[in-house]
């Protein structure tokens, strides 16, 4: 057990090697050790590096910032990474338990949120940790994590097995919150590379190369969830995507014609530009198809049919 500030890090499930990293962790750790959160935006502007933007931008918190606070609630954040949304969870809820494969990323998370006395981090693979979790949670978050279920579970049906395992750790009436890219997101048709394989059109062509991650269409995701004895209570549509959302639409409040003009946020890779996304979005909205082609999904999932 290690303690950084008020944050506890449990390492008995850690295998002693980094299984997931993008090479920016050392730089990020130095930043969070030597700078206050209030300085991050200036550092992002100065560095102009994708990893620094992605991991440290306050805009990452928008995906859960709008949700109601509950200081009596406990949260399990699976795949917490460098803590892009951990601080906001700790601010809004009574207790937050993070699970992450990477020690380097967990140290970044702990240092940037060292004053949070309601935060603990467990190092290791969810599959190894799951059977040792004794607490049940009001909410479990998978923010950019569900698509990597094959890496967590290593089973024949990793996505179903992941959800079945996770729901065992929910309190009665508890919920899972899943944020994930839409395989049919309009940006991929328009020439953005697929986020995980970095190949143009690979997702909509059925992932012929990438084996480590999968995203889903709306129908596909709903079918996976149903097979696990769960239901989608609510669909949300983060725009322009779940990573840096500026607006989160729902079935009750869908975008209007002319609203979707922020379509050039492909900061991490070169892209093609095959058509005017704003104009195509207008056509999609007119045809009542926005939920099918939204770039990302945010789902509230509960047990039951």
C-alpha positions in Angstrom: 0.0 0.0 0.0 1.3 3.4 -1.0 -0.1 6.8 0.0 0.3 10.0 -2.1 -1.2 12.9 -0.1 -4.6 11.6 1.0 -4.9 9.1 -1.8 -4.3 5.4 -1.1 -2.8 3.1 -3.8 -3.3 -0.6 -3.4 -0.7 -2.6 -5.4 -1.0 -6.2 -4.4 -2.6 -7.1 -7.8 -0.1 -5.2 -9.9 2.0 -7.5 -12.0 5.1 -5.3 -11.9 5.1 -4.2 -15.6 3.2 -1.6 -17.6 0.6 -3.2 -19.8 -0.8 0.1 -21.2 1.0 3.3 -21.8 1.4 5.9 -24.7 4.9 7.1 -23.8 3.8 10.5 -22.4 3.5 9.3 -18.8 6.9 10.5 -17.5 6.2 14.0 -18.8 2.7 14.1 -17.4 3.9 12.9 -14.0 6.4 15.8 -13.9 3.7 18.2 -14.8 1.2 17.1 -12.1 3.9 16.9 -9.5 5.2 20.4 -10.1 2.1 22.4 -11.1 -1.3 23.1 -9.8 -4.5 22.1 -11.6 -5.1 25.8 -12.4 -1.9 25.9 -14.5 -2.8 22.9 -16.7 -4.6 24.9 -19.4 -1.6 27.2 -19.9 0.7 24.2 -20.0 -1.5 22.6 -22.7 -1.3 25.8 -24.8 2.5 25.9 -24.4 3.2 22.2 -25.1 0.7 21.7 -27.9 1.0 17.9 -27.6 -1.9 15.6 -28.0 -1.2 13.5 -24.9 -1.0 16.6 -22.6 -4.2 17.9 -24.0 -6.0 14.6 -23.8 -5.0 13.7 -20.3 -5.0 17.1 -18.6 -7.7 19.2 -20.3 -10.6 20.2 -17.9 -12.9 19.7 -20.9 -12.6 15.9 -20.3 -14.7 16.3 -17.2 -17.7 17.6 -19.2 -18.8 14.0 -19.8 -19.9 13.6 -16.2 -19.9 17.2 -14.8 -23.6 17.6 -15.7 -24.7 14.5 -13.7 -26.3 15.0 -10.3 -24.1 15.0 -7.2 -24.6 12.5 -4.4 -22.3 12.6 -1.4 -23.8 9.4 -0.1 -22.9 7.5 -3.3 -19.9 5.2 -4.0 -18.4 5.0 -7.4 -16.1 2.4 -9.1 -14.1 3.9 -11.9 -12.7 1.1 -14.1 -9.9 2.2 -16.3 -9.3 5.5 -14.5 -6.0 6.2 -16.4 -4.4 9.5 -15.6 -7.5 10.7 -13.8 -9.1 12.9 -16.4 -12.5 12.5 -14.8 -11.5 11.1 -11.4 -11.3 14.5 -9.7 -14.8 15.4 -10.8 -16.1 12.1 -9.6 -14.4 12.6 -6.2 -15.9 16.1 -6.0 -19.5 14.9 -6.8 -19.7 11.6 -4.9 -18.9 10.3 -1.5 -16.3 7.6 -2.3 -14.4 6.8 -5.5 -12.5 3.6 -6.1 -10.3 3.5 -9.2 -9.0 0.5 -11.0 -6.2 0.8 -13.6 -3.6 -1.4 -15.2 -0.8 1.2 -15.3 1.2 2.2 -12.3 2.6 5.3 -14.1 -0.9 6.5 -15.0 -2.2 5.8 -11.5 0.6 7.8 -10.0 -0.4 10.7 -12.2 -3.9 10.3 -11.1 -2.9 10.2 -7.4 -0.6 13.3 -7.6 -3.1 15.5 -9.4 -5.8 14.6 -6.9 -3.6 14.2 -3.8 -6.0 16.3 -1.6 -9.0 14.0 -2.2 -9.6 12.1 1.0 -12.4 10.0 -0.6 -10.2 8.4 -3.3 -8.4 5.1 -3.5 -6.7 3.5 -6.5 -6.2 -0.3 -7.1 -3.5 -1.2 -9.5 -4.0 -4.2 -11.7 -6.3 -5.9 -14.3 -10.0 -5.7 -13.5 -10.3 -9.4 -14.0 -7.8 -10.2 -11.2 -9.2 -7.6 -8.9 -12.9 -8.3 -9.4 -13.2 -11.4 -7.2 -11.6 -9.5 -4.3 -13.9 -6.5 -4.4 -16.1 -6.8 -1.3 -18.0 -3.6 -1.7 -20.9 -2.9 -4.0 -21.3 0.4 -5.7 -24.0 2.9 -6.6 -22.3 3.7 -9.9 -19.7 2.1 -12.1 -18.1 4.2 -14.8 -16.5 3.0 -18.0 -15.3 6.1 -19.8 -13.5 5.1 -22.9 -13.0 1.6 -21.5 -15.7 -0.8 -22.6 -14.1 -1.1 -26.1 -11.0 -2.7 -24.5 -12.9 -5.5 -22.8 -10.9 -8.1 -24.7 -7.8 -6.9 -22.9 -9.5 -7.0 -19.5 -11.3 -10.4 -19.8 -9.4 -12.5 -22.4 -12.5 -14.7 -22.8 -14.4 -15.9 -25.9 -17.2 -13.3 -25.2 -15.3 -10.5 -23.5 -17.8 -7.7 -23.8 -20.7 -9.7 -22.4 -18.5 -11.3 -19.7 -17.2 -7.8 -18.7 -20.7 -6.5 -18.2 -21.9 -9.6 -16.4 -19.0 -9.3 -14.0 -19.5 -5.6 -13.5 -23.1 -5.8 -12.6 -22.2 -8.2 -9.8 -20.6 -5.2 -8.1 -23.6 -2.9 -8.3 -25.9 -2.2 -5.4 -29.6 -2.9 -6.1 -30.8 -0.1 -8.3 -27.2 0.9 -9.2 -26.1 2.0 -12.6 -23.3 1.7 -15.1 -22.2 4.7 -17.0 -20.5 3.9 -20.4 -18.9 6.4 -22.8 -17.7 5.0 -26.1 -17.2 5.9 -29.7 -19.9 5.0 -32.2 -18.6 2.6 -34.9 -20.9 4.4 -37.3 -20.0 7.9 -36.1 -20.3 10.4 -38.9 -16.7 11.5 -38.5 -15.5 8.1 -39.6 -17.5 8.2 -42.8 -16.1 11.7 -43.4 -12.4 10.6 -43.2 -11.3 10.5 -39.6 -9.1 7.5 -38.7 -10.6 4.9 -36.4 -9.5 5.9 -32.9 -7.9 2.6 -31.9 -6.4 1.2 -35.0 -5.6 4.6 -36.6 -6.8 3.4 -40.0 -9.3 5.2 -42.1 -12.7 3.4 -42.4 -11.4 0.3 -40.4 -14.3 0.4 -38.0 -17.0 0.6 -40.6 -15.2 -2.0 -42.6 -15.5 -4.5 -39.6 -12.1 -4.1 -37.9 -10.1 -6.2 -40.4 -6.7 -5.3 -38.7 -7.2 -4.1 -35.1 -7.7 -6.9 -32.6 -7.3 -5.0 -29.3 -10.5 -2.9 -29.3 -14.0 -2.9 -30.7 -16.6 -0.2 -30.9 -20.3 -0.7 -31.7 -23.2 0.8 -33.5 -26.2 1.8 -31.4 -28.1 -1.4 -32.2 -25.0 -3.5 -31.7 -24.3 -2.0 -28.3 -27.9 -2.4 -27.2 -27.9 -6.1 -28.2 -24.7 -6.8 -26.2 -26.3 -5.1 -23.1 -29.5 -7.1 -23.5 -27.6 -10.4 -23.6 -26.1 -9.5 -20.3 -29.5 -9.2 -18.6 -29.2 -5.4 -18.6 -31.0 -2.5 -20.2 -30.1 0.9 -21.5 -32.1 3.3 -19.3 -31.0 6.4 -21.1 -29.0 7.2 -24.3 -27.0 10.4 -24.5 -25.0 11.7 -27.5 -21.9 13.7 -26.6 -20.9 16.2 -29.3 -18.5 16.4 -31.0 -17.5 13.2 -29.1 -17.2 11.9 -25.5 -13.6 12.9 -25.1 -14.1 16.7 -25.4 -17.9 17.2 -25.3 -19.3 20.7 -25.6 -22.9 19.5 -25.6 -24.6 16.3 -24.6 -27.8 15.6 -26.4 -30.5 13.1 -25.5 -33.5 11.5 -27.2 -35.6 14.2 -25.5 -33.3 17.0 -26.7 -31.7 16.3 -30.1 -29.7 18.8 -32.1 -31.5 21.1 -34.5 -30.5 21.9 -38.1 -27.5 24.3 -38.1 -26.2 23.4 -34.6 -23.4 20.9 -35.4 -20.6 23.0 -36.7 -17.7 21.9 -34.4 -16.4 19.0 -36.5 -12.6 19.6 -36.7 -11.4 18.2 -33.4 -9.3 15.4 -34.8 -6.3 16.5 -32.7 -4.4 13.3 -32.5 -4.1 12.2 -36.2 -4.3 13.4 -39.8 -7.6 12.8 -41.5 -9.2 12.9 -44.9 -12.0 15.4 -45.6 -14.5 13.7 -47.9 -17.5 15.9 -47.3 -18.9 18.8 -45.3 -19.9 17.2 -42.0 -22.1 20.1 -41.0 -24.2 19.8 -44.1 -24.5 16.0 -43.8 -25.4 16.3 -40.1 -28.2 18.7 -41.2 -29.5 16.1 -43.6 -29.2 13.4 -40.9 -31.1 15.6 -38.4 -33.8 16.3 -41.0 -34.2 12.5 -41.5 -34.4 11.8 -37.7 -31.2 9.7 -37.8 -28.8 11.6 -35.5 -28.8 8.8 -32.8 -27.5 6.4 -35.5 -24.6 8.6 -36.6 -23.6 10.5 -33.4 -19.9 10.3 -33.0 -20.1 8.9 -29.5 -22.5 7.5 -27.0 -23.0 7.9 -23.3 -25.3 5.3 -21.8 -26.9 4.8 -18.4 -27.2 1.0 -18.0 -29.1 -0.9 -15.2 -29.8 -4.5 -14.5 -33.1 -5.8 -15.8 -35.1 -6.0 -19.1 
